[in-house]
Amino acid sequence: MALFKKRTAGKPGEWYYCLEHKTVEEGPECPSKNRFGPYTTREEASHAMETARERNLEWETDPRWHDAGGKKDENPE
């Protein structure tokens, strides 16, 4: 039995952002390696790249992931 079931069609109302075509799609039309999602609305999917930039910036500036010893902070607040 497979751990993850491969879905070829999305559910109605699931929105994705295709990285290859730079478009919003309802249901996964392109391969998963080329998309972000699912999002609950078309509007959310249209802002996928902005959301990714914001999350990357948060990660890059999070001191718990960039301590002097090279290890994750063992006492997160």
N, CA, C and O atoms as a Tinker XYZ file with bonds, in Angstrom:
   308  protein
     1  N      0.834000   -1.173000    0.000000    73     2
     2  CA     0.000000    0.000000    0.000000    64     1     3
     3  C      0.887000    1.248000    0.000000    63     2     4     5
     4  O      1.826000    1.347000    0.790000    81     3
     5  N      0.595000    2.165000   -0.859000    73     3     6
     6  CA     1.374000    3.395000   -0.962000    64     5     7
     7  C      1.076000    4.313000    0.214000    63     6     8     9
     8  O     -0.053000    4.375000    0.701000    81     7
     9  N      2.104000    5.023000    0.662000    73     7    10
    10  CA     1.916000    5.975000    1.750000    64     9    11
    11  C      1.146000    7.207000    1.292000    63    10    12    13
    12  O      0.325000    7.753000    2.029000    81    11
    13  N      1.420000    7.629000    0.084000    73    11    14
    14  CA     0.779000    8.823000   -0.449000    64    13    15
    15  C      0.058000    8.462000   -1.737000    63    14    16    17
    16  O      0.636000    7.857000   -2.640000    81    15
    17  N     -1.179000    8.831000   -1.808000    73    15    18
    18  CA    -1.976000    8.552000   -2.988000    64    17    19
    19  C     -1.743000    9.667000   -4.001000    63    18    20    21
    20  O     -1.878000   10.843000   -3.666000    81    19
    21  N     -1.403000    9.320000   -5.208000    73    19    22
    22  CA    -1.169000   10.308000   -6.253000    64    21    23
    23  C     -2.506000   10.805000   -6.783000    63    22    24    25
    24  O     -3.323000   10.036000   -7.289000    81    23
    25  N     -2.708000   12.121000   -6.651000    73    23    26
    26  CA    -3.939000   12.710000   -7.167000    64    25    27
    27  C     -3.667000   13.327000   -8.517000    63    26    28    29
    28  O     -2.717000   14.090000   -8.692000    81    27
    29  N     -4.498000   12.992000   -9.453000    73    27    30
    30  CA    -4.325000   13.563000  -10.781000    64    29    31
    31  C     -5.266000   14.734000  -11.009000    63    30    32    33
    32  O     -5.032000   15.560000  -11.891000    81    31
    33  N     -6.326000   14.808000  -10.218000    73    31    34
    34  CA    -7.287000   15.906000  -10.370000    64    33    35
    35  C     -7.541000   16.531000   -9.019000    63    34    36    37
    36  O     -7.608000   15.838000   -8.004000    81    35
    37  N     -7.679000   17.832000   -9.011000    73    35    38
    38  CA    -7.932000   18.538000   -7.766000    64    37    39
    39  C     -9.402000   18.552000   -7.422000    63    38    40    41
    40  O    -10.259000   18.191000   -8.229000    81    39
    41  N     -9.666000   18.970000   -6.227000    73    39    42
    42  CA   -11.047000   19.121000   -5.782000    64    41    43
    43  C    -11.544000   20.494000   -6.229000    63    42    44    45
    44  O    -10.754000   21.435000   -6.304000    81    43
    45  N    -12.797000   20.624000   -6.516000    73    43    46
    46  CA   -13.324000   21.956000   -6.850000    64    45    47
    47  C    -13.059000   22.919000   -5.704000    63    46    48    49
    48  O    -13.274000   22.584000   -4.539000    81    47
    49  N    -12.598000   24.097000   -6.034000    73    47    50
    50  CA   -12.295000   25.091000   -5.012000    64    49    51
    51  C    -10.865000   25.082000   -4.533000    63    50    52    53
    52  O    -10.494000   25.934000   -3.726000    81    51
    53  N    -10.037000   24.148000   -4.998000    73    51    54
    54  CA    -8.608000   24.160000   -4.676000    64    53    55
    55  C     -7.889000   24.952000   -5.754000    63    54    56    57
    56  O     -8.065000   24.698000   -6.946000    81    55
    57  N     -7.092000   25.894000   -5.338000    73    55    58
    58  CA    -6.379000   26.758000   -6.277000    64    57    59
    59  C     -4.886000   26.575000   -6.118000    63    58    60    61
    60  O     -4.383000   26.377000   -5.012000    81    59
    61  N     -4.181000   26.644000   -7.239000    73    59    62
    62  CA    -2.738000   26.464000   -7.268000    64    61    63
    63  C     -2.100000   27.588000   -8.072000    63    62    64    65
    64  O     -2.739000   28.216000   -8.917000    81    63
    65  N     -0.807000   27.827000   -7.783000    73    63    66
    66  CA    -0.046000   28.774000   -8.587000    64    65    67
    67  C      1.008000   27.980000   -9.331000    63    66    68    69
    68  O      1.848000   27.330000   -8.708000    81    67
    69  N      0.976000   28.022000  -10.660000    73    67    70
    70  CA     1.936000   27.283000  -11.487000    64    69    71
    71  C      3.195000   28.128000  -11.645000    63    70    72    73
    72  O      3.140000   29.251000  -12.148000    81    71
    73  N      4.317000   27.588000  -11.217000    73    71    74
    74  CA     5.595000   28.295000  -11.301000    64    73    75
    75  C      6.121000   28.362000  -12.731000    63    74    76    77
    76  O      6.821000   29.307000  -13.093000    81    75
    77  N      5.789000   27.376000  -13.533000    73    75    78
    78  CA     6.269000   27.353000  -14.916000    64    77    79
    79  C      5.515000   28.359000  -15.791000    63    78    80    81
    80  O      6.124000   29.102000  -16.561000    81    79
    81  N      4.197000   28.374000  -15.667000    73    79    82
    82  CA     3.379000   29.242000  -16.512000    64    81    83
    83  C      3.047000   30.584000  -15.868000    63    82    84    85
    84  O      2.531000   31.492000  -16.519000    81    83
    85  N      3.362000   30.691000  -14.548000    73    83    86
    86  CA     3.076000   31.914000  -13.778000    64    85    87
    87  C      1.591000   32.283000  -13.854000    63    86    88    89
    88  O      1.223000   33.434000  -14.087000    81    87
    89  N      0.763000   31.268000  -13.649000    73    87    90
    90  CA    -0.689000   31.457000  -13.689000    64    89    91
    91  C     -1.348000   30.734000  -12.513000    63    90    92    93
    92  O     -0.771000   29.832000  -11.905000    81    91
    93  N     -2.559000   31.158000  -12.221000    73    91    94
    94  CA    -3.374000   30.511000  -11.198000    64    93    95
    95  C     -4.244000   29.469000  -11.897000    63    94    96    97
    96  O     -4.801000   29.728000  -12.963000    81    95
    97  N     -4.356000   28.289000  -11.286000    73    95    98
    98  CA    -5.170000   27.226000  -11.868000    64    97    99
    99  C     -6.095000   26.651000  -10.798000    63    98   100   101
   100  O     -5.721000   26.551000   -9.629000    81    99
   101  N     -7.280000   26.282000  -11.200000    73    99   102
   102  CA    -8.175000   25.581000  -10.278000    64   101   103
   103  C     -7.929000   24.100000  -10.473000    63   102   104   105
   104  O     -8.065000   23.568000  -11.575000    81   103
   105  N     -7.566000   23.449000   -9.390000    73   103   106
   106  CA    -7.184000   22.045000   -9.483000    64   105   107
   107  C     -5.782000   21.949000  -10.056000    63   106   108   109
   108  O     -5.373000   22.814000  -10.830000    81   107
   109  N     -5.042000   20.919000   -9.694000    73   107   110
   110  CA    -3.672000   20.810000  -10.188000    64   109   111
   111  C     -3.639000   20.398000  -11.662000    63   110   112   113
   112  O     -3.893000   19.240000  -11.996000    81   111
   113  N     -3.332000   21.327000  -12.513000    73   111   114
   114  CA    -3.206000   21.022000  -13.934000    64   113   115
   115  C     -1.764000   20.664000  -14.291000    63   114   116   117
   116  O     -1.523000   19.843000  -15.175000    81   115
   117  N     -0.812000   21.282000  -13.602000    73   115   118
   118  CA     0.602000   21.041000  -13.872000    64   117   119
   119  C      1.180000   20.126000  -12.791000    63   118   120   121
   120  O      0.582000   19.972000  -11.726000    81   119
   121  N      2.338000   19.518000  -13.058000    73   119   122
   122  CA     2.957000   18.624000  -12.071000    64   121   123
   123  C      3.243000   19.348000  -10.753000    63   122   124   125
   124  O      3.467000   20.559000  -10.735000    81   123
   125  N      3.232000   18.596000   -9.662000    73   123   126
   126  CA     3.432000   19.190000   -8.337000    64   125   127
   127  C      4.772000   19.901000   -8.206000    63   126   128   129
   128  O      4.881000   20.858000   -7.439000    81   127
   129  N      5.787000   19.461000   -8.930000    73   127   130
   130  CA     7.097000   20.122000   -8.842000    64   129   131
   131  C      7.049000   21.551000   -9.393000    63   130   132   133
   132  O      7.960000   22.340000   -9.142000    81   131
   133  N      6.002000   21.885000  -10.137000    73   131   134
   134  CA     5.880000   23.199000  -10.761000    64   133   135
   135  C      4.796000   24.076000  -10.139000    63   134   136   137
   136  O      4.376000   25.056000  -10.753000    81   135
   137  N      4.330000   23.740000   -8.922000    73   135   138
   138  CA     3.226000   24.538000   -8.399000    64   137   139
   139  C      3.303000   24.708000   -6.890000    63   138   140   141
   140  O      3.917000   23.909000   -6.183000    81   139
   141  N      2.658000   25.775000   -6.415000    73   139   142
   142  CA     2.426000   26.027000   -5.002000    64   141   143
   143  C      0.943000   25.813000   -4.752000    63   142   144   145
   144  O      0.116000   26.116000   -5.612000    81   143
   145  N      0.606000   25.300000   -3.590000    73   143   146
   146  CA    -0.798000   25.155000   -3.238000    64   145   147
   147  C     -1.053000   23.826000   -2.576000    63   146   148   149
   148  O     -0.118000   23.052000   -2.371000    81   147
   149  N     -2.271000   23.544000   -2.241000    73   147   150
   150  CA    -3.486000   24.246000   -2.641000    64   149   151
   151  C     -3.775000   25.451000   -1.750000    63   150   152   153
   152  O     -3.372000   25.498000   -0.587000    81   151
   153  N     -4.465000   26.401000   -2.310000    73   151   154
   154  CA    -4.969000   27.583000   -1.614000    64   153   155
   155  C     -6.494000   27.499000   -1.634000    63   154   156   157
   156  O     -7.085000   26.842000   -2.491000    81   155
   157  N     -7.110000   28.172000   -0.679000    73   155   158
   158  CA    -8.575000   28.095000   -0.595000    64   157   159
   159  C     -9.272000   29.054000   -1.547000    63   158   160   161
   160  O    -10.442000   28.856000   -1.873000    81   159
   161  N     -8.568000   30.097000   -2.000000    73   159   162
   162  CA    -9.186000   31.042000   -2.925000    64   161   163
   163  C     -8.245000   31.360000   -4.078000    63   162   164   165
   164  O     -7.031000   31.185000   -3.977000    81   163
   165  N     -8.822000   31.824000   -5.162000    73   163   166
   166  CA    -8.037000   32.265000   -6.319000    64   165   167
   167  C     -7.122000   33.431000   -5.923000    63   166   168   169
   168  O     -5.979000   33.516000   -6.373000    81   167
   169  N     -7.636000   34.317000   -5.086000    73   167   170
   170  CA    -6.877000   35.486000   -4.626000    64   169   171
   171  C     -5.617000   35.056000   -3.868000    63   170   172   173
   172  O     -4.535000   35.589000   -4.111000    81   171
   173  N     -5.756000   34.092000   -2.951000    73   171   174
   174  CA    -4.589000   33.589000   -2.211000    64   173   175
   175  C     -3.551000   33.014000   -3.169000    63   174   176   177
   176  O     -2.357000   33.285000   -3.036000    81   175
   177  N     -4.006000   32.227000   -4.127000    73   175   178
   178  CA    -3.092000   31.616000   -5.090000    64   177   179
   179  C     -2.383000   32.672000   -5.932000    63   178   180   181
   180  O     -1.220000   32.499000   -6.297000    81   179
   181  N     -3.078000   33.760000   -6.239000    73   179   182
   182  CA    -2.466000   34.803000   -7.063000    64   181   183
   183  C     -1.344000   35.529000   -6.320000    63   182   184   185
   184  O     -0.510000   36.184000   -6.946000    81   183
   185  N     -1.319000   35.417000   -4.989000    73   183   186
   186  CA    -0.273000   36.051000   -4.184000    64   185   187
   187  C      0.762000   35.033000   -3.683000    63   186   188   189
   188  O      1.492000   35.311000   -2.732000    81   187
   189  N      0.825000   33.879000   -4.308000    73   187   190
   190  CA     1.702000   32.803000   -3.854000    64   189   191
   191  C      3.166000   33.216000   -3.799000    63   190   192   193
   192  O      3.865000   32.873000   -2.846000    81   191
   193  N      3.634000   33.935000   -4.789000    73   191   194
   194  CA     5.049000   34.330000   -4.809000    64   193   195
   195  C      5.347000   35.343000   -3.708000    63   194   196   197
   196  O      6.418000   35.295000   -3.102000    81   195
   197  N      4.430000   36.245000   -3.443000    73   195   198
   198  CA     4.609000   37.211000   -2.351000    64   197   199
   199  C      4.645000   36.478000   -1.007000    63   198   200   201
   200  O      5.477000   36.777000   -0.150000    81   199
   201  N      3.744000   35.527000   -0.835000    73   199   202
   202  CA     3.698000   34.746000    0.396000    64   201   203
   203  C      5.004000   33.983000    0.581000    63   202   204   205
   204  O      5.539000   33.933000    1.689000    81   203
   205  N      5.520000   33.394000   -0.483000    73   203   206
   206  CA     6.780000   32.651000   -0.410000    64   205   207
   207  C      7.936000   33.583000   -0.038000    63   206   208   209
   208  O      8.780000   33.220000    0.781000    81   207
   209  N      7.982000   34.777000   -0.631000    73   207   210
   210  CA     9.044000   35.738000   -0.291000    64   209   211
   211  C      8.977000   36.130000    1.181000    63   210   212   213
   212  O     10.005000   36.197000    1.856000    81   211
   213  N      7.771000   36.388000    1.678000    73   211   214
   214  CA     7.596000   36.768000    3.086000    64   213   215
   215  C      8.044000   35.637000    4.010000    63   214   216   217
   216  O      8.728000   35.880000    5.005000    81   215
   217  N      7.661000   34.410000    3.684000    73   215   218
   218  CA     8.050000   33.265000    4.522000    64   217   219
   219  C      9.554000   33.031000    4.473000    63   218   220   221
   220  O     10.162000   32.702000    5.491000    81   219
   221  N     10.154000   33.197000    3.309000    73   219   222
   222  CA    11.609000   33.045000    3.203000    64   221   223
   223  C     12.333000   34.089000    4.045000    63   222   224   225
   224  O     13.311000   33.776000    4.723000    81   223
   225  N     11.852000   35.330000    4.001000    73   223   226
   226  CA    12.458000   36.395000    4.787000    64   225   227
   227  C     12.326000   36.097000    6.279000    63   226   228   229
   228  O     13.280000   36.291000    7.032000    81   227
   229  N     11.161000   35.629000    6.712000    73   227   230
   230  CA    10.974000   35.262000    8.113000    64   229   231
   231  C     11.966000   34.176000    8.519000    63   230   232   233
   232  O     12.566000   34.257000    9.590000    81   231
   233  N     12.141000   33.177000    7.685000    73   231   234
   234  CA    13.062000   32.091000    7.992000    64   233   235
   235  C     14.500000   32.596000    8.027000    63   234   236   237
   236  O     15.258000   32.249000    8.933000    81   235
   237  N     14.874000   33.407000    7.055000    73   235   238
   238  CA    16.250000   33.902000    6.979000    64   237   239
   239  C     16.619000   34.788000    8.157000    63   238   240   241
   240  O     17.794000   34.879000    8.513000    81   239
   241  N     15.641000   35.442000    8.767000    73   239   242
   242  CA    15.928000   36.338000    9.883000    64   241   243
   243  C     15.549000   35.738000   11.234000    63   242   244   245
   244  O     15.622000   36.434000   12.247000    81   243
   245  N     15.149000   34.481000   11.279000    73   243   246
   246  CA    14.771000   33.825000   12.525000    64   245   247
   247  C     16.035000   33.387000   13.266000    63   246   248   249
   248  O     16.763000   32.524000   12.775000    81   247
   249  N     16.308000   33.964000   14.438000    73   247   250
   250  CA    17.544000   33.614000   15.162000    64   249   251
   251  C     17.580000   32.169000   15.633000    63   250   252   253
   252  O     18.660000   31.640000   15.895000    81   251
   253  N     16.441000   31.522000   15.747000    73   251   254
   254  CA    16.441000   30.118000   16.168000    64   253   255
   255  C     17.091000   29.209000   15.133000    63   254   256   257
   256  O     17.525000   28.107000   15.469000    81   255
   257  N     17.165000   29.650000   13.880000    73   255   258
   258  CA    17.751000   28.836000   12.820000    64   257   259
   259  C     19.151000   29.292000   12.436000    63   258   260   261
   260  O     19.796000   28.678000   11.585000    81   259
   261  N     19.623000   30.371000   13.063000    73   259   262
   262  CA    20.939000   30.903000   12.696000    64   261   263
   263  C     21.750000   31.256000   13.935000    63   262   264   265
   264  O     22.260000   32.371000   14.042000    81   263
   265  N     21.874000   30.328000   14.861000    73   263   266
   266  CA    22.671000   30.596000   16.047000    64   265   267
   267  C     24.152000   30.398000   15.737000    63   266   268   269
   268  O     24.498000   29.848000   14.691000    81   267
   269  N     25.011000   30.834000   16.622000    73   267   270
   270  CA    26.455000   30.812000   16.394000    64   269   271
   271  C     27.019000   29.398000   16.270000    63   270   272   273
   272  O     27.997000   29.188000   15.552000    81   271
   273  N     26.418000   28.426000   16.957000    73   271   274
   274  CA    26.941000   27.064000   16.948000    64   273   275
   275  C     26.537000   26.243000   15.750000    63   274   276   277
   276  O     27.017000   25.122000   15.582000    81   275
   277  N     25.663000   26.773000   14.909000    73   275   278
   278  CA    25.231000   26.040000   13.740000    64   277   279
   279  C     24.140000   25.021000   14.029000    63   278   280   281
   280  O     23.750000   24.259000   13.145000    81   279
   281  N     23.644000   25.004000   15.272000    73   279   282
   282  CA    22.569000   24.094000   15.635000    64   281   283
   283  C     21.312000   24.897000   15.921000    63   282   284   285
   284  O     21.366000   26.084000   16.244000    81   283
   285  N     20.194000   24.226000   15.796000    73   283   286
   286  CA    18.912000   24.857000   16.121000    64   285   287
   287  C     18.888000   25.172000   17.612000    63   286   288   289
   288  O     19.346000   24.363000   18.419000    81   287
   289  N     18.359000   26.340000   17.989000    73   287   290
   290  CA    18.271000   26.775000   19.378000    64   289   291
   291  C     17.522000   25.715000   20.182000    63   290   292   293
   292  O     16.415000   25.321000   19.814000    81   291
   293  N     18.128000   25.250000   21.285000    73   291   294
   294  CA    17.516000   24.204000   22.075000    64   293   295
   295  C     16.512000   24.752000   23.072000    63   294   296   297
   296  O     15.777000   23.977000   23.684000    81   295
   297  N     16.460000   26.073000   23.255000    73   295   298
   298  CA    15.528000   26.687000   24.195000    64   297   299
   299  C     14.697000   27.745000   23.488000    63   298   300   301
   300  O     14.823000   28.930000   23.798000    81   299
   301  N     13.850000   27.344000   22.544000    73   299   302
   302  CA    13.032000   28.341000   21.841000    64   301   303
   303  C     12.030000   28.980000   22.793000    63   302   304   305
   304  O     11.543000   28.347000   23.730000    81   303
   305  N     11.737000   30.238000   22.533000    73   303   306
   306  CA    10.796000   30.950000   23.399000    64   305   307
   307  C      9.401000   30.869000   22.856000    63   306   308
   308  O      8.473000   31.413000   23.455000    81   307
